[in-house]
Amino acid sequence: MPRITPLTRNNLPEDLHALWDKMLGYGDFADQAGVMALRRPLFEKTWGMLVELAEEVHTPKRYIELAIVVVSKLNECEYCVSHHTPKLAIQGISPEGAATILDYHDHPELDEVDKLVVEYAIAVTTKWNRTRDEIFDRLKQHFTEPQIVELTWRTALCGAFNRFNDILQLEGYGADEATEAAE
């Protein structure tokens, strides 16, 4: 049971309904978004940014989802792992492959760029202050600087989401339960 009662679409000001609907198109995050909606700027800015980035598809979704699952596995955030593993499957990495993603060196479902993204997501999460230029030289062989910025931001932001979800006990608390709790 979450520590904070989430809002639902019906509890939001009407001018936020369109953003709520777009957020649901991103995935089943009504519980997380409903808790964020208790502070309008958090919901509006965070979900506004996420849906805009998803609509742009500047950085391939495979790499974003790969980084999110890696960070979430490192941080043991079951909420994010369970919500993003299916998104990663759409990008060609099976649930079994996602389960062993941290053993990336010889991972049969990952190519060299995937492995680089995993390595980078680990660095952003665990070695952000000890990462050398060498990994950026390799990243720049496959990604533009704006893509590296987005990949870095989404990876770091995922760590914040992991902590937000876990401390507020959002894991396993789906949209149907969020609606019931708020009514």
C-alpha positions in Angstrom: 0.0 0.0 0.0 1.5 3.4 -0.9 2.3 5.8 1.8 0.7 8.7 -0.1 -2.8 8.5 -1.7 -2.5 9.3 -5.4 -4.9 11.6 -7.3 -6.7 10.4 -10.3 -7.6 12.1 -13.5 -11.0 13.1 -12.0 -9.2 14.9 -9.1 -7.0 17.0 -11.4 -7.9 20.5 -12.8 -9.4 20.1 -16.2 -6.5 21.8 -17.9 -4.3 18.8 -16.8 -6.5 16.1 -18.3 -4.8 16.1 -21.7 -1.4 15.6 -20.0 -2.8 12.8 -17.9 -4.1 11.1 -21.0 -0.8 11.4 -22.7 1.0 10.1 -19.6 -1.2 7.0 -19.8 -0.1 6.5 -23.4 3.5 6.3 -22.0 2.5 3.3 -19.8 0.7 2.3 -16.6 2.1 5.0 -14.4 -1.2 6.4 -13.0 -0.1 5.6 -9.4 3.2 7.4 -9.7 1.8 10.3 -11.7 -1.1 10.5 -9.2 1.2 11.0 -6.3 3.3 13.6 -8.3 0.0 15.4 -9.1 -0.3 16.3 -5.4 2.2 19.0 -6.4 1.2 20.4 -9.8 4.7 21.5 -10.9 6.0 18.0 -10.3 3.3 16.3 -12.4 3.1 19.0 -15.0 6.9 19.5 -15.6 8.0 15.9 -15.1 5.3 14.2 -17.2 5.3 17.0 -19.7 9.0 16.5 -20.3 8.7 12.7 -20.5 5.8 12.6 -22.9 7.5 15.2 -25.1 10.7 13.2 -25.2 8.8 10.1 -26.0 7.0 11.9 -28.8 10.3 13.2 -30.3 12.2 9.9 -30.4 15.5 11.7 -30.7 17.4 8.9 -29.0 16.3 5.4 -29.9 13.9 4.0 -27.4 15.9 0.8 -27.2 18.7 2.6 -25.6 16.5 4.7 -23.2 14.7 1.6 -22.0 17.9 -0.4 -21.7 19.4 2.3 -19.5 16.2 2.5 -17.4 16.1 -1.2 -16.8 19.8 -1.2 -15.9 19.5 1.6 -13.4 16.4 0.1 -11.9 18.0 -3.3 -11.5 21.1 -1.7 -9.9 18.8 0.2 -7.5 16.5 -2.8 -7.0 13.4 -0.8 -7.9 10.9 -3.5 -8.8 8.3 -0.9 -9.7 10.5 0.4 -12.6 11.9 -3.0 -13.6 8.3 -4.4 -13.9 7.1 -1.3 -15.8 10.0 -1.1 -18.2 10.9 -4.7 -18.9 7.8 -5.0 -21.2 8.9 -1.8 -23.0 12.4 -3.3 -23.4 10.8 -6.5 -24.8 9.2 -4.3 -27.5 12.7 -3.1 -28.3 13.9 -6.7 -28.8 15.3 -7.8 -25.4 13.3 -10.6 -23.8 12.2 -10.6 -20.2 14.8 -13.3 -19.5 17.4 -11.1 -21.2 16.3 -8.1 -19.1 16.6 -10.3 -15.9 20.3 -10.8 -16.6 21.1 -7.4 -18.2 23.7 -6.6 -15.6 25.8 -9.5 -16.9 26.2 -7.7 -20.1 29.7 -8.6 -21.2 28.7 -11.9 -22.9 24.9 -11.2 -23.1 23.5 -13.0 -26.2 20.8 -10.4 -26.8 23.1 -7.3 -26.7 25.2 -5.9 -29.5 28.2 -3.8 -28.9 26.3 -0.5 -28.7 23.8 -2.0 -26.3 26.7 -3.1 -24.1 28.1 0.4 -24.2 24.8 1.8 -23.1 24.6 -0.7 -20.2 28.2 0.2 -19.2 27.3 3.9 -19.4 24.1 3.5 -17.3 26.2 1.7 -14.7 28.7 4.5 -14.7 26.0 7.2 -14.4 24.5 5.3 -11.5 27.5 4.1 -9.6 30.6 5.9 -10.8 29.4 9.3 -11.9 32.3 11.1 -10.2 35.0 8.6 -11.4 34.1 8.2 -15.1 36.9 8.9 -17.5 36.8 10.5 -21.0 37.4 7.1 -22.7 33.7 6.1 -22.4 32.6 9.4 -24.0 35.0 8.8 -26.9 33.2 5.5 -27.5 29.7 7.0 -27.0 30.5 9.7 -29.6 31.2 7.0 -32.1 27.5 6.0 -32.0 25.6 8.9 -30.5 25.3 12.7 -31.1 26.1 15.0 -28.2 22.3 15.8 -27.8 21.6 12.0 -27.6 24.3 11.6 -25.0 22.8 14.4 -23.0 19.3 12.8 -23.2 20.7 9.4 -22.4 22.5 10.8 -19.4 19.5 12.8 -18.2 17.1 9.9 -18.5 19.5 7.5 -16.7 20.0 10.0 -13.8 16.3 10.8 -13.7 15.5 7.1 -13.5 17.6 6.9 -10.3 15.4 9.6 -8.8 12.3 7.8 -9.9 13.6 4.6 -8.3 14.0 6.4 -5.0 10.7 8.2 -5.3 8.8 5.0 -6.0 10.5 2.9 -3.3 10.3 5.4 -0.4 6.6 6.0 -1.2 6.0 2.3 -1.6 4.5 2.6 -5.1 5.8 -0.7 -6.4 3.1 -3.1 -7.4 0.4 -0.5 -7.0 -1.4 -0.3 -10.3 -3.7 2.2 -11.9 -6.9 0.4 -10.8 -5.8 0.5 -7.2 -4.9 4.1 -7.5 -8.4 4.9 -8.8 -10.0 2.9 -6.0 -7.7 4.5 -3.3 -8.6 8.0 -4.4 -12.3 7.5 -4.6 
